[in-house]
Structure formats: structure tokens, C-alpha cells
Amino acid sequence: MGILLTVDIGNTNTTIGAFENDILIKTFRIGSKNKYTIDELNFILRGMINDNNIQIDKIYGISMCSVVPTITESYIHSLKNITGIEDKNFLNISPGVKTGIKINYDRINDVGADRIVDAVAGGLLYGKPLIIVDIGTATVFDAIDAEGNYIGGSIAPGLEISSESMISNTSQLRKFELKPPTEVIGKNTVHSLQSGFLFGFSDLISGMIRRFKKEIKTNQEAIKVVATGGLCDLLAPLSDSFDFVDKNLTLTGLQKLYELNKKNNHDG
């Protein structure tokens, strides 16, 4: 059995996962903010794949989603160049791709590809109805009803960009480490900032989850909640609202969608 490469291009980082026999065996990241040339991207990606002991000639397919249109084509071109993967075994999540779920949104094209991927993975792994909270560059909430339909969501600021924005727009506040203090009532500026951001964002999330549960038309006790995203390990432990924490939910969704769309295209 070969290796399926999954690529999640986010606003801050691009996360790459390698699946073998449906098991995630490696993950690694590259920053998304830099506009690399194709040659630079080839060099970086090839080096990271090799450094993680992934044999390029064993890669039989690639499944990718992106919320950064300005760099999407560069990644597609580079990944194809490095791996030799042809179009028939390269899946880029976009309108027209089979997802197996109904999307109830005013403009379907406005839903980020990663949100659809998370919805697919969440429903398969954790059941329905479900609330997914992606804690990353933004704090994104998505709702899946009891029939497995994507019924919408909510987008709030992210923890890191909010803290960076406040520091850059105030004269006496300095950058601080994002970690929860031992007490909510801070006795110095650093602890006060940590309390406000860590506990404040935790309560923002818990409050939104309560509101979502009231609007999802089903028994509230049946609704499960999963945390994902780059900062889920930091914020999820501060709340009792989560039933599951799955940092690699998007990568798993990409693997599931590849199976749904491309499973008959190769022998791997």
C-alpha cells in the first residue's frame, strides 16, 4: 500500500499529512504567508517530505484544500512536479467535488473548503448532530444537523491575531506568552492579559456553543462538540464544552474525501 498526501493550506500555516493504510503516520507544517516561487516551493516541500522519511515514489495520490487562493496554484504545480501525480489522482476540494453532505448556505461557494472537509470528517468520526470549533487564525464554528447536513456557522476573531492586533495598537502593552495563568484575577499586566485572552476566548467559545445548541433542532444532549485547529490544544482544556479534541480533523477529512472521489483511479 502506498501513501496518500493530504495538504491543508490555511491562512497561517500549510499542514501536510501522510496516510498509509488509512492511518496518519506523519504531519508537518510550512508557513502560508510567504509568496514562494515555484522553485523555492519545490525545494522546501521536497526537503520536508524527505526529512519526514516519506518515499516520494510511494505517494499514489494527493488530496488538498485551500483558503488562500493566491498560493493555491503554486502548491498544485509544485506538488505535481515533485510527486509526478497526474490530475486523475490529485483532488483539490472545490465546487463540484463529491462530499456526501448537503450544504445549506446562501452561497455555497462562500463556505471555506476546510469547513466542508471538517464537516465530512466530523460526521463520519463523531456522529451527528455535531458542532465543530476550529480554533486557529480565526475561531470558526460549524453546525451539522441530525441528518448530516451542513447548516451554517459563525466566524469570530482568532486568539493570536487578536492579541497581536491589540499589542500593535497600544503603547504600553507588550507581547506576552499565550498560556493560561493560575488565577483569573491577574496581579500584573502579563497575567491580566493572559487571563483576558485565554479565559475570555474560552468563554466566548463556550457561550457560542450554548447558542448553537439552542438553534440546532434536536435534543441538546445528543449534540456532540469537537475542537480542532492549530490552537485547540491550548484552549480546549479550559472549557468543559468539548466532547472530542482532534487537531488533525481536516487531514482526516481530506483522506475520506479522496476515498469518495478517487478510490477507483489507482491500485494503491
Buried (B, 14 or more C-beta within 10 A) or exposed (E): EBBBBBBBBBBBBBBBBBBBEEEBEBBBBBEBEEEBEEEEBBBBBBEBBEEEEBEBEBBBBBBBBBBBEEBBEBBBEBBBBBBEBEEEBBBBBEEEBEBEBEBEBEEEEEBBBBBBBBBBBBBBBBBBBBBBBBBBBBBBBBBBBBEBBBBBBEEBBBBBBBBEEEEEEEEEBEEBEBEBBEEBEBEEEBBBBBBBBBBBBBEBBBEBBEEBBEEBEEEEEEBBBBBBBBBBEBBBEBBEBBEBBBBBBBBBBBBBBBBBBBEEBBEB
